[in-house]
């Protein structure tokens, strides 16, 4: 799991860190739904990238904005990469 998940008190106490990690890993309903929502948002952004109306006037700014949104969503999804860890 990425360190960003853990508060300072988890960093200092290995048992707290282990318990907290187990609690997060066992919270699958919320995690799975959040990942579904993020995937839907990513699909919506990607469909706008291929929509020709996106490219009328100021296309570079619009495309940069869409790419920024995708980058943020990907970073959030990456926080959940531990879900598939063994």
Beta strands, then each sheet from edge to edge (+ up, - down):
end
